[in-house]
Amino acid sequence: MRAALVVVALVAAVVSPVSTAAAESCARLHVPMAQRQVVSCLGELTTAGTVASGHTVAADWAGLTQASLPQPSGVPGIQVDGYFPDSSATNTNNGWNHDAQFVLRLPDRWNGGLVVTGSPGSRRQYANDRAIADFVLSKGYAFAATDKGNTGVTFYHDGRRPGDALAEWNQRVTQLTIAAKAVVAQRYGRLPDRTVMAGISNGGYLVRWQLENVPWLYDGGIDWEGTLWRTDGPNLFTFLPAALRNYPAYAAGSPQAHDAMLAAGYAPGSEFLWPFHNQVYWDLTQRTYREEFDPAFDGALDAGTPYCASGTPACDADYDYASVPRTVHAAVAKVALTGRIGKPLITLHGTLDTLLPISQSSDVYAEMIRDRGRSRLHHYHRIEGGNHTDGLVDTFPDKLVPLAPEFQKAVTELENWLR
């Protein structure tokens, strides 16, 4: 988004704010650039009420939090659901079959802040409702979330060229941030005092990208175990194939395969998590993201062959990112990070993350920030016993600690930092 568009959208919002009475009646709120919007006055904006009222989709956030995560309530306000113009239709929420869907929540008791998020994984716009929205709404923040412009395990079908689907994620977050600031100004009569970008996994990547590329839109960000994209690596393609290639032999008892897993970056002590990640995450993640950046690798196949054995033709277990064509690296370069953040950033990452190993992800990103001379803008918290998905805390309560409480601490930390 051009800076001029930011200025036009926000100045228009401030010059012509609607009255409080009109806003409270859910009238005249307009989301800039939106193709469709539905405005609802709700007695409860948190999931304590939105599940029953149909203003969230629990499937979007299933498994992302531990069962014991507190569920706040008592947050009345306005919710705006809608979508921006888009040509893809992977998101079926609200019966719209339309991508670039968003949700805005505007509490009656506003603290002056705005939290913007993008969904983790390939989930949809309500994915952060339990892990992020409930807490920040209870503190009085306005909240905005986007589905990133494409969803589901075949998100790679979107876009014309390799890397386009993922690049759209960044554009949609920028678009939503501009629009959300304008709506906040309409609702409350002024722009937010502070705008914070927050997200989990792919959503954490979005935080990093926004603070590197459009930092003037934000006052700070919280990156919850963000995905690292680097043109020369490390990235998903430098450690996931090693897991696919070596895990079967490890499971059969091979000490050499175990050593290879550790060498690829998987943390010692995380072995109890390997069976689950082998079954659920590693294979699907490698194939779908490889198809996004390197669709020619498997010819006419659509995201390769699930769980193929090493040695099978065009098997993702044998994918060698270092030797792929330069066009693949160019596709990754579209979304690559640099570490050149322009606003304060707090990074949280669990030491037992078994999807995005910390040594190959946030440790590297922290070093990138240092190399750019931006360490003064970065607080990095390595959470001992933290894993990529808080839902697994319920399965392994004696071995894992949740990151959601650490995120809540980080919100307060960032507030104090920005003061």
Secondary structure, DSSP 8 states (H G I E B T S, - for coil): --HHHHHHHHHHHHHS---HHHHHTT-S---TT-SEEEEEEES--SHHHHHHHTSS-HHHHTTSS-TTS-------EEEEEEE---S-----GGG---SSEEEEEEESS--SEEEEEE-STT--TTTTIIIIIHHHHHTT-EEEEE-TT--STTGGGSSSSTTHHHHHHHHHHHHHHHHHHHHHHHHHSS--SEEEEEEETHHHHHHHHHHHH-GGG-SEEEEES-----TTS-SHHHHHHHHHHHHHHHHTT-HHHHHHHHHHT--TT-GGGHHHHHHHTHHHHHHHHHHHH-GGGGTTSSS--TT--TTSTT-GGG--GGGS-HHHHHHHHTT---S---S-EEEEEETT-SSS-GGGTHHHHHHHHHHTT-GGGEEEEEETTB-S-GGGGTT-TTT-B-SHHHHHHHHHHHHHHH-
